[in-house]
Amino acid sequence: MSSPMVSLLVEIPEELHESLQGYLESHAAWSQQRAFCAALSLFLMQNGGGDRRVNRIYLDTLFDYAA
């Protein structure tokens, strides 16, 4: 059973968006959603207090495990 999803609308610097688009164009296995999940979960792992669910999301996203 997969986790519930929530949509976010965020503004990011244009340079960051261009860099992300370039990465996604050359790495077909990655999507914008996957990249944001990996980045946000890594940030929370490093700064957010050690929630094991966040650790699991990071690992699943990084290694592309389907939930």
mmCIF file as Biopython writes it, N, C-alpha, C and O atoms, coordinates in Angstrom:
data_model
#
loop_
_atom_site.group_PDB
_atom_site.id
_atom_site.type_symbol
_atom_site.label_atom_id
_atom_site.label_alt_id
_atom_site.label_comp_id
_atom_site.label_asym_id
_atom_site.label_entity_id
_atom_site.label_seq_id
_atom_site.pdbx_PDB_ins_code
_atom_site.Cartn_x
_atom_site.Cartn_y
_atom_site.Cartn_z
_atom_site.occupancy
_atom_site.B_iso_or_equiv
_atom_site.auth_seq_id
_atom_site.auth_asym_id
_atom_site.pdbx_PDB_model_num
ATOM 1   N N  . MET A ? 1  ? 0.852  -1.178 0.000   1.0 0.0 1  A 1 
ATOM 2   C CA . MET A ? 1  ? 0.000  0.000  0.000   1.0 0.0 1  A 1 
ATOM 3   C C  . MET A ? 1  ? 0.894  1.237  0.000   1.0 0.0 1  A 1 
ATOM 4   O O  . MET A ? 1  ? 1.812  1.341  0.814   1.0 0.0 1  A 1 
ATOM 5   N N  . SER A ? 2  ? 0.634  2.167  -0.901  1.0 0.0 2  A 1 
ATOM 6   C CA . SER A ? 2  ? 1.462  3.361  -0.997  1.0 0.0 2  A 1 
ATOM 7   C C  . SER A ? 2  ? 0.977  4.445  -0.042  1.0 0.0 2  A 1 
ATOM 8   O O  . SER A ? 2  ? -0.180 4.458  0.378   1.0 0.0 2  A 1 
ATOM 9   N N  . SER A ? 3  ? 1.879  5.339  0.285   1.0 0.0 3  A 1 
ATOM 10  C CA . SER A ? 3  ? 1.560  6.445  1.181   1.0 0.0 3  A 1 
ATOM 11  C C  . SER A ? 3  ? 0.690  7.465  0.471   1.0 0.0 3  A 1 
ATOM 12  O O  . SER A ? 3  ? 0.791  7.626  -0.746  1.0 0.0 3  A 1 
ATOM 13  N N  . PRO A ? 4  ? -0.174 8.165  1.223   1.0 0.0 4  A 1 
ATOM 14  C CA . PRO A ? 4  ? -0.949 9.245  0.611   1.0 0.0 4  A 1 
ATOM 15  C C  . PRO A ? 4  ? -0.010 10.327 0.087   1.0 0.0 4  A 1 
ATOM 16  O O  . PRO A ? 4  ? 1.061  10.552 0.650   1.0 0.0 4  A 1 
ATOM 17  N N  . MET A ? 5  ? -0.410 10.986 -0.975  1.0 0.0 5  A 1 
ATOM 18  C CA . MET A ? 5  ? 0.402  12.036 -1.588  1.0 0.0 5  A 1 
ATOM 19  C C  . MET A ? 5  ? -0.252 13.392 -1.358  1.0 0.0 5  A 1 
ATOM 20  O O  . MET A ? 5  ? -1.474 13.489 -1.239  1.0 0.0 5  A 1 
ATOM 21  N N  . VAL A ? 6  ? 0.567  14.435 -1.297  1.0 0.0 6  A 1 
ATOM 22  C CA . VAL A ? 6  ? 0.127  15.808 -1.148  1.0 0.0 6  A 1 
ATOM 23  C C  . VAL A ? 6  ? 0.793  16.625 -2.237  1.0 0.0 6  A 1 
ATOM 24  O O  . VAL A ? 6  ? 1.994  16.487 -2.470  1.0 0.0 6  A 1 
ATOM 25  N N  . SER A ? 7  ? 0.024  17.477 -2.909  1.0 0.0 7  A 1 
ATOM 26  C CA . SER A ? 7  ? 0.598  18.345 -3.941  1.0 0.0 7  A 1 
ATOM 27  C C  . SER A ? 7  ? 1.095  19.631 -3.312  1.0 0.0 7  A 1 
ATOM 28  O O  . SER A ? 7  ? 0.470  20.175 -2.402  1.0 0.0 7  A 1 
ATOM 29  N N  . LEU A ? 8  ? 2.233  20.114 -3.810  1.0 0.0 8  A 1 
ATOM 30  C CA . LEU A ? 8  ? 2.802  21.369 -3.343  1.0 0.0 8  A 1 
ATOM 31  C C  . LEU A ? 8  ? 3.012  22.288 -4.539  1.0 0.0 8  A 1 
ATOM 32  O O  . LEU A ? 8  ? 3.344  21.836 -5.635  1.0 0.0 8  A 1 
ATOM 33  N N  . LEU A ? 9  ? 2.819  23.557 -4.317  1.0 0.0 9  A 1 
ATOM 34  C CA . LEU A ? 9  ? 3.133  24.563 -5.321  1.0 0.0 9  A 1 
ATOM 35  C C  . LEU A ? 9  ? 4.220  25.430 -4.702  1.0 0.0 9  A 1 
ATOM 36  O O  . LEU A ? 9  ? 3.988  26.117 -3.707  1.0 0.0 9  A 1 
ATOM 37  N N  . VAL A ? 10 ? 5.419  25.393 -5.302  1.0 0.0 10 A 1 
ATOM 38  C CA . VAL A ? 10 ? 6.549  26.133 -4.740  1.0 0.0 10 A 1 
ATOM 39  C C  . VAL A ? 10 ? 7.205  26.983 -5.810  1.0 0.0 10 A 1 
ATOM 40  O O  . VAL A ? 10 ? 7.151  26.664 -6.998  1.0 0.0 10 A 1 
ATOM 41  N N  . GLU A ? 11 ? 7.816  28.055 -5.380  1.0 0.0 11 A 1 
ATOM 42  C CA . GLU A ? 11 ? 8.612  28.876 -6.272  1.0 0.0 11 A 1 
ATOM 43  C C  . GLU A ? 11 ? 10.076 28.614 -5.968  1.0 0.0 11 A 1 
ATOM 44  O O  . GLU A ? 11 ? 10.498 28.620 -4.812  1.0 0.0 11 A 1 
ATOM 45  N N  . ILE A ? 12 ? 10.847 28.383 -7.030  1.0 0.0 12 A 1 
ATOM 46  C CA . ILE A ? 12 ? 12.281 28.166 -6.876  1.0 0.0 12 A 1 
ATOM 47  C C  . ILE A ? 12 ? 13.003 29.095 -7.844  1.0 0.0 12 A 1 
ATOM 48  O O  . ILE A ? 12 ? 12.408 29.533 -8.829  1.0 0.0 12 A 1 
ATOM 49  N N  . PRO A ? 13 ? 14.266 29.404 -7.587  1.0 0.0 13 A 1 
ATOM 50  C CA . PRO A ? 13 ? 15.018 30.245 -8.514  1.0 0.0 13 A 1 
ATOM 51  C C  . PRO A ? 13 ? 15.080 29.606 -9.909  1.0 0.0 13 A 1 
ATOM 52  O O  . PRO A ? 13 ? 15.172 28.386 -10.045 1.0 0.0 13 A 1 
ATOM 53  N N  . GLU A ? 14 ? 15.030 30.447 -10.923 1.0 0.0 14 A 1 
ATOM 54  C CA . GLU A ? 14 ? 15.048 29.972 -12.294 1.0 0.0 14 A 1 
ATOM 55  C C  . GLU A ? 14 ? 16.285 29.122 -12.579 1.0 0.0 14 A 1 
ATOM 56  O O  . GLU A ? 14 ? 16.194 28.118 -13.285 1.0 0.0 14 A 1 
ATOM 57  N N  . GLU A ? 15 ? 17.426 29.510 -12.043 1.0 0.0 15 A 1 
ATOM 58  C CA . GLU A ? 15 ? 18.662 28.760 -12.255 1.0 0.0 15 A 1 
ATOM 59  C C  . GLU A ? 15 ? 18.546 27.337 -11.721 1.0 0.0 15 A 1 
ATOM 60  O O  . GLU A ? 15 ? 19.026 26.390 -12.344 1.0 0.0 15 A 1 
ATOM 61  N N  . LEU A ? 16 ? 17.907 27.195 -10.568 1.0 0.0 16 A 1 
ATOM 62  C CA . LEU A ? 16 ? 17.709 25.871 -9.982  1.0 0.0 16 A 1 
ATOM 63  C C  . LEU A ? 16 ? 16.778 25.043 -10.863 1.0 0.0 16 A 1 
ATOM 64  O O  . LEU A ? 16 ? 17.023 23.857 -11.084 1.0 0.0 16 A 1 
ATOM 65  N N  . HIS A ? 17 ? 15.723 25.659 -11.361 1.0 0.0 17 A 1 
ATOM 66  C CA . HIS A ? 17 ? 14.792 24.960 -12.248 1.0 0.0 17 A 1 
ATOM 67  C C  . HIS A ? 17 ? 15.484 24.503 -13.533 1.0 0.0 17 A 1 
ATOM 68  O O  . HIS A ? 17 ? 15.295 23.369 -13.973 1.0 0.0 17 A 1 
ATOM 69  N N  . GLU A ? 18 ? 16.278 25.380 -14.128 1.0 0.0 18 A 1 
ATOM 70  C CA . GLU A ? 18 ? 17.001 25.026 -15.351 1.0 0.0 18 A 1 
ATOM 71  C C  . GLU A ? 18 ? 17.963 23.870 -15.112 1.0 0.0 18 A 1 
ATOM 72  O O  . GLU A ? 18 ? 18.075 22.962 -15.936 1.0 0.0 18 A 1 
ATOM 73  N N  . SER A ? 19 ? 18.646 23.912 -13.994 1.0 0.0 19 A 1 
ATOM 74  C CA . SER A ? 19 ? 19.578 22.839 -13.659 1.0 0.0 19 A 1 
ATOM 75  C C  . SER A ? 19 ? 18.836 21.526 -13.449 1.0 0.0 19 A 1 
ATOM 76  O O  . SER A ? 19 ? 19.285 20.477 -13.910 1.0 0.0 19 A 1 
ATOM 77  N N  . LEU A ? 20 ? 17.712 21.578 -12.761 1.0 0.0 20 A 1 
ATOM 78  C CA . LEU A ? 20 ? 16.896 20.381 -12.540 1.0 0.0 20 A 1 
ATOM 79  C C  . LEU A ? 20 ? 16.394 19.826 -13.871 1.0 0.0 20 A 1 
ATOM 80  O O  . LEU A ? 20 ? 16.445 18.617 -14.097 1.0 0.0 20 A 1 
ATOM 81  N N  . GLN A ? 21 ? 15.913 20.692 -14.743 1.0 0.0 21 A 1 
ATOM 82  C CA . GLN A ? 21 ? 15.417 20.245 -16.046 1.0 0.0 21 A 1 
ATOM 83  C C  . GLN A ? 21 ? 16.533 19.577 -16.849 1.0 0.0 21 A 1 
ATOM 84  O O  . GLN A ? 21 ? 16.305 18.553 -17.492 1.0 0.0 21 A 1 
ATOM 85  N N  . GLY A ? 22 ? 17.725 20.145 -16.815 1.0 0.0 22 A 1 
ATOM 86  C CA . GLY A ? 22 ? 18.858 19.538 -17.492 1.0 0.0 22 A 1 
ATOM 87  C C  . GLY A ? 22 ? 19.174 18.162 -16.942 1.0 0.0 22 A 1 
ATOM 88  O O  . GLY A ? 22 ? 19.453 17.235 -17.702 1.0 0.0 22 A 1 
ATOM 89  N N  . TYR A ? 23 ? 19.133 18.025 -15.626 1.0 0.0 23 A 1 
ATOM 90  C CA . TYR A ? 23 ? 19.387 16.733 -14.998 1.0 0.0 23 A 1 
ATOM 91  C C  . TYR A ? 23 ? 18.328 15.717 -15.427 1.0 0.0 23 A 1 
ATOM 92  O O  . TYR A ? 23 ? 18.654 14.590 -15.801 1.0 0.0 23 A 1 
ATOM 93  N N  . LEU A ? 24 ? 17.067 16.121 -15.370 1.0 0.0 24 A 1 
ATOM 94  C CA . LEU A ? 24 ? 15.977 15.213 -15.707 1.0 0.0 24 A 1 
ATOM 95  C C  . LEU A ? 24 ? 16.025 14.784 -17.173 1.0 0.0 24 A 1 
ATOM 96  O O  . LEU A ? 24 ? 15.670 13.651 -17.499 1.0 0.0 24 A 1 
ATOM 97  N N  . GLU A ? 25 ? 16.454 15.669 -18.042 1.0 0.0 25 A 1 
ATOM 98  C CA . GLU A ? 25 ? 16.560 15.326 -19.464 1.0 0.0 25 A 1 
ATOM 99  C C  . GLU A ? 25 ? 17.627 14.270 -19.720 1.0 0.0 25 A 1 
ATOM 100 O O  . GLU A ? 25 ? 17.516 13.485 -20.662 1.0 0.0 25 A 1 
ATOM 101 N N  . SER A ? 26 ? 18.651 14.252 -18.891 1.0 0.0 26 A 1 
ATOM 102 C CA . SER A ? 26 ? 19.730 13.290 -19.103 1.0 0.0 26 A 1 
ATOM 103 C C  . SER A ? 26 ? 19.648 12.067 -18.181 1.0 0.0 26 A 1 
ATOM 104 O O  . SER A ? 26 ? 20.490 11.172 -18.266 1.0 0.0 26 A 1 
ATOM 105 N N  . HIS A ? 27 ? 18.654 12.025 -17.317 1.0 0.0 27 A 1 
ATOM 106 C CA . HIS A ? 27 ? 18.469 10.885 -16.410 1.0 0.0 27 A 1 
ATOM 107 C C  . HIS A ? 27 ? 16.996 10.460 -16.455 1.0 0.0 27 A 1 
ATOM 108 O O  . HIS A ? 27 ? 16.186 10.897 -15.637 1.0 0.0 27 A 1 
ATOM 109 N N  . ALA A ? 28 ? 16.668 9.608  -17.415 1.0 0.0 28 A 1 
ATOM 110 C CA . ALA A ? 28 ? 15.279 9.239  -17.684 1.0 0.0 28 A 1 
ATOM 111 C C  . ALA A ? 28 ? 14.574 8.568  -16.500 1.0 0.0 28 A 1 
ATOM 112 O O  . ALA A ? 28 ? 13.348 8.633  -16.403 1.0 0.0 28 A 1 
ATOM 113 N N  . ALA A ? 29 ? 15.315 7.935  -15.614 1.0 0.0 29 A 1 
ATOM 114 C CA . ALA A ? 29 ? 14.699 7.244  -14.485 1.0 0.0 29 A 1 
ATOM 115 C C  . ALA A ? 29 ? 14.183 8.212  -13.413 1.0 0.0 29 A 1 
ATOM 116 O O  . ALA A ? 29 ? 13.406 7.823  -12.541 1.0 0.0 29 A 1 
ATOM 117 N N  . TRP A ? 30 ? 14.618 9.462  -13.484 1.0 0.0 30 A 1 
ATOM 118 C CA . TRP A ? 30 ? 14.224 10.450 -12.485 1.0 0.0 30 A 1 
ATOM 119 C C  . TRP A ? 30 ? 13.113 11.351 -13.008 1.0 0.0 30 A 1 
ATOM 120 O O  . TRP A ? 30 ? 13.085 11.707 -14.186 1.0 0.0 30 A 1 
ATOM 121 N N  . SER A ? 31 ? 12.201 11.710 -12.115 1.0 0.0 31 A 1 
ATOM 122 C CA . SER A ? 31 ? 11.136 12.666 -12.413 1.0 0.0 31 A 1 
ATOM 123 C C  . SER A ? 31 ? 11.297 13.848 -11.466 1.0 0.0 31 A 1 
ATOM 124 O O  . SER A ? 31 ? 12.049 13.779 -10.494 1.0 0.0 31 A 1 
ATOM 125 N N  . GLN A ? 32 ? 10.598 14.912 -11.752 1.0 0.0 32 A 1 
ATOM 126 C CA . GLN A ? 32 ? 10.639 16.077 -10.859 1.0 0.0 32 A 1 
ATOM 127 C C  . GLN A ? 32 ? 10.147 15.685 -9.468  1.0 0.0 32 A 1 
ATOM 128 O O  . GLN A ? 32 ? 10.724 16.099 -8.462  1.0 0.0 32 A 1 
ATOM 129 N N  . GLN A ? 33 ? 9.093  14.898 -9.414  1.0 0.0 33 A 1 
ATOM 130 C CA . GLN A ? 33 ? 8.542  14.463 -8.128  1.0 0.0 33 A 1 
ATOM 131 C C  . GLN A ? 33 ? 9.565  13.628 -7.356  1.0 0.0 33 A 1 
ATOM 132 O O  . GLN A ? 33 ? 9.735  13.816 -6.151  1.0 0.0 33 A 1 
ATOM 133 N N  . ARG A ? 34 ? 10.235 12.720 -8.033  1.0 0.0 34 A 1 
ATOM 134 C CA . ARG A ? 34 ? 11.234 11.871 -7.377  1.0 0.0 34 A 1 
ATOM 135 C C  . ARG A ? 34 ? 12.402 12.709 -6.853  1.0 0.0 34 A 1 
ATOM 136 O O  . ARG A ? 34 ? 12.884 12.488 -5.742  1.0 0.0 34 A 1 
ATOM 137 N N  . ALA A ? 35 ? 12.854 13.675 -7.664  1.0 0.0 35 A 1 
ATOM 138 C CA . ALA A ? 35 ? 13.970 14.535 -7.250  1.0 0.0 35 A 1 
ATOM 139 C C  . ALA A ? 35 ? 13.595 15.375 -6.027  1.0 0.0 35 A 1 
ATOM 140 O O  . ALA A ? 35 ? 14.391 15.507 -5.098  1.0 0.0 35 A 1 
ATOM 141 N N  . PHE A ? 36 ? 12.387 15.942 -6.027  1.0 0.0 36 A 1 
ATOM 142 C CA . PHE A ? 36 ? 11.971 16.743 -4.882  1.0 0.0 36 A 1 
ATOM 143 C C  . PHE A ? 36 ? 11.803 15.887 -3.629  1.0 0.0 36 A 1 
ATOM 144 O O  . PHE A ? 36 ? 12.179 16.315 -2.538  1.0 0.0 36 A 1 
ATOM 145 N N  . CYS A ? 37 ? 11.244 14.686 -3.768  1.0 0.0 37 A 1 
ATOM 146 C CA . CYS A ? 37 ? 11.109 13.794 -2.608  1.0 0.0 37 A 1 
ATOM 147 C C  . CYS A ? 37 ? 12.475 13.434 -2.032  1.0 0.0 37 A 1 
ATOM 148 O O  . CYS A ? 37 ? 12.661 13.434 -0.815  1.0 0.0 37 A 1 
ATOM 149 N N  . ALA A ? 38 ? 13.432 13.127 -2.911  1.0 0.0 38 A 1 
ATOM 150 C CA . ALA A ? 38 ? 14.776 12.780 -2.452  1.0 0.0 38 A 1 
ATOM 151 C C  . ALA A ? 38 ? 15.421 13.971 -1.745  1.0 0.0 38 A 1 
ATOM 152 O O  . ALA A ? 38 ? 16.006 13.816 -0.673  1.0 0.0 38 A 1 
ATOM 153 N N  . ALA A ? 39 ? 15.315 15.151 -2.341  1.0 0.0 39 A 1 
ATOM 154 C CA . ALA A ? 39 ? 15.951 16.338 -1.765  1.0 0.0 39 A 1 
ATOM 155 C C  . ALA A ? 39 ? 15.315 16.724 -0.431  1.0 0.0 39 A 1 
ATOM 156 O O  . ALA A ? 39 ? 16.022 17.010 0.536   1.0 0.0 39 A 1 
ATOM 157 N N  . LEU A ? 40 ? 13.995 16.734 -0.377  1.0 0.0 40 A 1 
ATOM 158 C CA . LEU A ? 40 ? 13.313 17.131 0.853   1.0 0.0 40 A 1 
ATOM 159 C C  . LEU A ? 40 ? 13.528 16.112 1.966   1.0 0.0 40 A 1 
ATOM 160 O O  . LEU A ? 40 ? 13.758 16.490 3.115   1.0 0.0 40 A 1 
ATOM 161 N N  . SER A ? 41 ? 13.456 14.840 1.641   1.0 0.0 41 A 1 
ATOM 162 C CA . SER A ? 41 ? 13.663 13.832 2.678   1.0 0.0 41 A 1 
ATOM 163 C C  . SER A ? 41 ? 15.107 13.840 3.175   1.0 0.0 41 A 1 
ATOM 164 O O  . SER A ? 41 ? 15.338 13.630 4.366   1.0 0.0 41 A 1 
ATOM 165 N N  . LEU A ? 42 ? 16.086 14.075 2.296   1.0 0.0 42 A 1 
ATOM 166 C CA . LEU A ? 42 ? 17.476 14.182 2.742   1.0 0.0 42 A 1 
ATOM 167 C C  . LEU A ? 42 ? 17.648 15.383 3.671   1.0 0.0 42 A 1 
ATOM 168 O O  . LEU A ? 42 ? 18.301 15.277 4.709   1.0 0.0 42 A 1 
ATOM 169 N N  . PHE A ? 43 ? 17.067 16.518 3.303   1.0 0.0 43 A 1 
ATOM 170 C CA . PHE A ? 43 ? 17.136 17.699 4.168   1.0 0.0 43 A 1 
ATOM 171 C C  . PHE A ? 43 ? 16.548 17.389 5.554   1.0 0.0 43 A 1 
ATOM 172 O O  . PHE A ? 43 ? 17.147 17.727 6.575   1.0 0.0 43 A 1 
ATOM 173 N N  . LEU A ? 44 ? 15.392 16.753 5.581   1.0 0.0 44 A 1 
ATOM 174 C CA . LEU A ? 44 ? 14.757 16.431 6.868   1.0 0.0 44 A 1 
ATOM 175 C C  . LEU A ? 44 ? 15.553 15.401 7.654   1.0 0.0 44 A 1 
ATOM 176 O O  . LEU A ? 44 ? 15.612 15.476 8.882   1.0 0.0 44 A 1 
ATOM 177 N N  . MET A ? 45 ? 16.161 14.448 6.975   1.0 0.0 45 A 1 
ATOM 178 C CA . MET A ? 45 ? 17.017 13.484 7.670   1.0 0.0 45 A 1 
ATOM 179 C C  . MET A ? 45 ? 18.175 14.192 8.353   1.0 0.0 45 A 1 
ATOM 180 O O  . MET A ? 45 ? 18.529 13.860 9.484   1.0 0.0 45 A 1 
ATOM 181 N N  . GLN A ? 46 ? 18.761 15.162 7.674   1.0 0.0 46 A 1 
ATOM 182 C CA . GLN A ? 46 ? 19.925 15.861 8.197   1.0 0.0 46 A 1 
ATOM 183 C C  . GLN A ? 46 ? 19.559 16.900 9.248   1.0 0.0 46 A 1 
ATOM 184 O O  . GLN A ? 46 ? 20.386 17.227 10.099  1.0 0.0 46 A 1 
ATOM 185 N N  . ASN A ? 47 ? 18.331 17.427 9.207   1.0 0.0 47 A 1 
ATOM 186 C CA . ASN A ? 47 ? 17.982 18.559 10.068  1.0 0.0 47 A 1 
ATOM 187 C C  . ASN A ? 47 ? 16.701 18.397 10.868  1.0 0.0 47 A 1 
ATOM 188 O O  . ASN A ? 47 ? 16.380 19.261 11.684  1.0 0.0 47 A 1 
ATOM 189 N N  . GLY A ? 48 ? 15.960 17.315 10.659  1.0 0.0 48 A 1 
ATOM 190 C CA . GLY A ? 48 ? 14.608 17.270 11.194  1.0 0.0 48 A 1 
ATOM 191 C C  . GLY A ? 48 ? 14.347 16.391 12.385  1.0 0.0 48 A 1 
ATOM 192 O O  . GLY A ? 48 ? 13.198 16.332 12.824  1.0 0.0 48 A 1 
ATOM 193 N N  . GLY A ? 49 ? 15.301 15.715 12.935  1.0 0.0 49 A 1 
ATOM 194 C CA . GLY A ? 49 ? 15.045 14.997 14.170  1.0 0.0 49 A 1 
ATOM 195 C C  . GLY A ? 49 ? 14.928 13.493 14.084  1.0 0.0 49 A 1 
ATOM 196 O O  . GLY A ? 49 ? 14.564 12.872 15.083  1.0 0.0 49 A 1 
ATOM 197 N N  . GLY A ? 50 ? 15.211 12.871 12.963  1.0 0.0 50 A 1 
ATOM 198 C CA . GLY A ? 50 ? 15.344 11.411 12.925  1.0 0.0 50 A 1 
ATOM 199 C C  . GLY A ? 50 ? 14.073 10.600 12.815  1.0 0.0 50 A 1 
ATOM 200 O O  . GLY A ? 50 ? 14.001 9.526  13.412  1.0 0.0 50 A 1 
ATOM 201 N N  . ASP A ? 51 ? 13.077 11.045 12.096  1.0 0.0 51 A 1 
ATOM 202 C CA . ASP A ? 51 ? 11.860 10.263 11.878  1.0 0.0 51 A 1 
ATOM 203 C C  . ASP A ? 51 ? 12.175 9.125  10.913  1.0 0.0 51 A 1 
ATOM 204 O O  . ASP A ? 51 ? 12.565 9.369  9.771   1.0 0.0 51 A 1 
ATOM 205 N N  . ARG A ? 52 ? 12.009 7.893  11.363  1.0 0.0 52 A 1 
ATOM 206 C CA . ARG A ? 52 ? 12.343 6.729  10.537  1.0 0.0 52 A 1 
ATOM 207 C C  . ARG A ? 52 ? 11.524 6.667  9.250   1.0 0.0 52 A 1 
ATOM 208 O O  . ARG A ? 52 ? 11.989 6.126  8.247   1.0 0.0 52 A 1 
ATOM 209 N N  . ARG A ? 53 ? 10.304 7.219  9.271   1.0 0.0 53 A 1 
ATOM 210 C CA . ARG A ? 53 ? 9.483  7.225  8.051   1.0 0.0 53 A 1 
ATOM 211 C C  . ARG A ? 53 ? 10.133 8.080  6.972   1.0 0.0 53 A 1 
ATOM 212 O O  . ARG A ? 53 ? 10.087 7.738  5.791   1.0 0.0 53 A 1 
ATOM 213 N N  . VAL A ? 54 ? 10.739 9.192  7.378   1.0 0.0 54 A 1 
ATOM 214 C CA . VAL A ? 54 ? 11.443 10.050 6.422   1.0 0.0 54 A 1 
ATOM 215 C C  . VAL A ? 54 ? 12.657 9.318  5.870   1.0 0.0 54 A 1 
ATOM 216 O O  . VAL A ? 54 ? 12.937 9.402  4.674   1.0 0.0 54 A 1 
ATOM 217 N N  . ASN A ? 55 ? 13.377 8.608  6.718   1.0 0.0 55 A 1 
ATOM 218 C CA . ASN A ? 55 ? 14.520 7.815  6.260   1.0 0.0 55 A 1 
ATOM 219 C C  . ASN A ? 55 ? 14.084 6.799  5.206   1.0 0.0 55 A 1 
ATOM 220 O O  . ASN A ? 55 ? 14.762 6.620  4.194   1.0 0.0 55 A 1 
ATOM 221 N N  . ARG A ? 56 ? 12.957 6.137  5.445   1.0 0.0 56 A 1 
ATOM 222 C CA . ARG A ? 56 ? 12.448 5.128  4.514   1.0 0.0 56 A 1 
ATOM 223 C C  . ARG A ? 56 ? 12.068 5.772  3.182   1.0 0.0 56 A 1 
ATOM 224 O O  . ARG A ? 56 ? 12.370 5.226  2.121   1.0 0.0 56 A 1 
ATOM 225 N N  . ILE A ? 57 ? 11.409 6.926  3.232   1.0 0.0 57 A 1 
ATOM 226 C CA . ILE A ? 57 ? 11.038 7.622  1.995   1.0 0.0 57 A 1 
ATOM 227 C C  . ILE A ? 57 ? 12.290 7.976  1.207   1.0 0.0 57 A 1 
ATOM 228 O O  . ILE A ? 57 ? 12.323 7.805  -0.012  1.0 0.0 57 A 1 
ATOM 229 N N  . TYR A ? 58 ? 13.321 8.466  1.889   1.0 0.0 58 A 1 
ATOM 230 C CA . TYR A ? 58 ? 14.568 8.820  1.208   1.0 0.0 58 A 1 
ATOM 231 C C  . TYR A ? 58 ? 15.172 7.609  0.506   1.0 0.0 58 A 1 
ATOM 232 O O  . TYR A ? 58 ? 15.514 7.681  -0.674  1.0 0.0 58 A 1 
ATOM 233 N N  . LEU A ? 59 ? 15.303 6.508  1.221   1.0 0.0 59 A 1 
ATOM 234 C CA . LEU A ? 59 ? 15.912 5.315  0.634   1.0 0.0 59 A 1 
ATOM 235 C C  . LEU A ? 59 ? 15.073 4.758  -0.508  1.0 0.0 59 A 1 
ATOM 236 O O  . LEU A ? 59 ? 15.610 4.377  -1.548  1.0 0.0 59 A 1 
ATOM 237 N N  . ASP A ? 60 ? 13.758 4.710  -0.317  1.0 0.0 60 A 1 
ATOM 238 C CA . ASP A ? 60 ? 12.876 4.222  -1.380  1.0 0.0 60 A 1 
ATOM 239 C C  . ASP A ? 60 ? 12.971 5.101  -2.621  1.0 0.0 60 A 1 
ATOM 240 O O  . ASP A ? 60 ? 12.993 4.598  -3.745  1.0 0.0 60 A 1 
ATOM 241 N N  . THR A ? 61 ? 13.028 6.410  -2.416  1.0 0.0 61 A 1 
ATOM 242 C CA . THR A ? 61 ? 13.117 7.340  -3.539  1.0 0.0 61 A 1 
ATOM 243 C C  . THR A ? 61 ? 14.473 7.237  -4.220  1.0 0.0 61 A 1 
ATOM 244 O O  . THR A ? 61 ? 14.551 7.191  -5.448  1.0 0.0 61 A 1 
ATOM 245 N N  . LEU A ? 62 ? 15.523 7.200  -3.442  1.0 0.0 62 A 1 
ATOM 246 C CA . LEU A ? 62 ? 16.862 7.146  -3.994  1.0 0.0 62 A 1 
ATOM 247 C C  . LEU A ? 62 ? 17.074 5.900  -4.854  1.0 0.0 62 A 1 
ATOM 248 O O  . LEU A ? 62 ? 17.664 5.965  -5.933  1.0 0.0 62 A 1 
ATOM 249 N N  . PHE A ? 63 ? 16.587 4.780  -4.363  1.0 0.0 63 A 1 
ATOM 250 C CA . PHE A ? 63 ? 16.779 3.516  -5.068  1.0 0.0 63 A 1 
ATOM 251 C C  . PHE A ? 63 ? 15.586 3.104  -5.915  1.0 0.0 63 A 1 
ATOM 252 O O  . PHE A ? 63 ? 15.549 1.991  -6.438  1.0 0.0 63 A 1 
ATOM 253 N N  . ASP A ? 64 ? 14.600 4.006  -6.055  1.0 0.0 64 A 1 
ATOM 254 C CA . ASP A ? 64 ? 13.443 3.836  -6.936  1.0 0.0 64 A 1 
ATOM 255 C C  . ASP A ? 64 ? 12.630 2.601  -6.590  1.0 0.0 64 A 1 
ATOM 256 O O  . ASP A ? 64 ? 12.211 1.863  -7.482  1.0 0.0 64 A 1 
ATOM 257 N N  . TYR A ? 65 ? 12.404 2.369  -5.303  1.0 0.0 65 A 1 
ATOM 258 C CA . TYR A ? 65 ? 11.550 1.264  -4.887  1.0 0.0 65 A 1 
ATOM 259 C C  . TYR A ? 65 ? 10.106 1.708  -4.968  1.0 0.0 65 A 1 
ATOM 260 O O  . TYR A ? 65 ? 9.736  2.741  -4.410  1.0 0.0 65 A 1 
ATOM 261 N N  . ALA A ? 66 ? 9.295  0.940  -5.653  1.0 0.0 66 A 1 
ATOM 262 C CA . ALA A ? 66 ? 7.855  1.246  -5.729  1.0 0.0 66 A 1 
ATOM 263 C C  . ALA A ? 66 ? 7.212  0.842  -4.416  1.0 0.0 66 A 1 
ATOM 264 O O  . ALA A ? 66 ? 7.450  -0.247 -3.895  1.0 0.0 66 A 1 
ATOM 265 N N  . ALA A ? 67 ? 6.392  1.743  -3.894  1.0 0.0 67 A 1 
ATOM 266 C CA . ALA A ? 67 ? 5.708  1.441  -2.616  1.0 0.0 67 A 1 
ATOM 267 C C  . ALA A ? 67 ? 4.474  0.622  -2.837  1.0 0.0 67 A 1 
ATOM 268 O O  . ALA A ? 67 ? 3.780  0.279  -1.880  1.0 0.0 67 A 1 
#
